[in-house]
Amino acid sequence: MSALRLADERFSASAKPQWLDAILKGDCVSALERLPEKSVDIVFADPPYNLQLDGDLHRPDQSKVDAVDDDWDRFDSFASYDAFTRAWLLAVRRVLKPNGTIWVIGSYHNIFRVGALMQDLGFWILNDVVWRKTNPMPNFRGRRFQNAHETMIWASRDRNAKGYTFNYDAMKAANDDVQMRSDWLFPICTGSERLRDANGDKLHPTQKPEALLARVMLASSKPGDVILDPFFGSGTTGAVAKRLGRHFVGVEREQAYIDAATARIESVVPLAASELNIMTGKRAEPRVAFVSLVDSGLIAPGTTLYDSRRRWAAKVRADGTLASQGTAGSIHRLGAQVQGLDACNGWTFWHYERNGGLTAIDELRRIARLGMERAGA
């Protein structure tokens, strides 16, 4: 049985919703009404650019450029484009989880209008990421700079969104242990990756490279997350999602694109689970409060803690604070105070007695985190 299902099938309650890993046929706004509220983790949107082309574009040798001249990229006015943009942004905002994020890619023709509308609707912009193309199309008329980049807006659902996914440590490690920058260098989609029709022409004029989508997903999602693409086109989002162990849901109204995307995705072989592990650092670990160690019995009220050289001592109190020499505070504040410093990492400063020696209380935090992970498994 095919792994992809079209939207004209009836949805029913099951362990795996029928809309998951499926292409929904139809207009993106009406199709998304069939999805449950707050059901997707990430949105990647590649909407029409509204290029406003007048007539055909030709090279100096008078050969016609295979440009974006499809009906789906034509709008009567900026006002009609803005109304269209507002409608689909509202539709995806409804299905986006509170801690989810959205990526929108565009050119100078549309991205500034999209960005302003996103802010008007309450999205909170986290980054604008520039995709620099190693092999951009020339400017054949020679009257402007060569358009060598596109812009992606990355935003959370609202200003107060907490807990959105950003795999900072993985991105840094992949970038030779240097922070990943907001300018990404990739070639445009060419060669065997480019889908062609029966005549050998581009199947879709704005097919995005898989490497670009892989960077987006590896940076801002986890295996098992659901990626929504409301302008599915040739299915790049679905193909990359399947390979990287993510789920997808796509919306597309053109049957030719649906057929090509279906065949493309069905040929993808997912990576093994061991190849999808995400490198994480301290900031990605679940937060553990010192009082939770007391509550769970990992450390008892009345226990004496010491610094590593036993110069200072403090008693653990039932409320998770420490007391020493007539004063009290958090493990961090009291650690700083006894040393006469402005700040202190109490987890590594304070130690408890164990097997005749001293062990940092950070070891108890590690044990608590393991318990949290097992409880959530």
Disulfide bonds with the S-S distance in Angstrom:
none
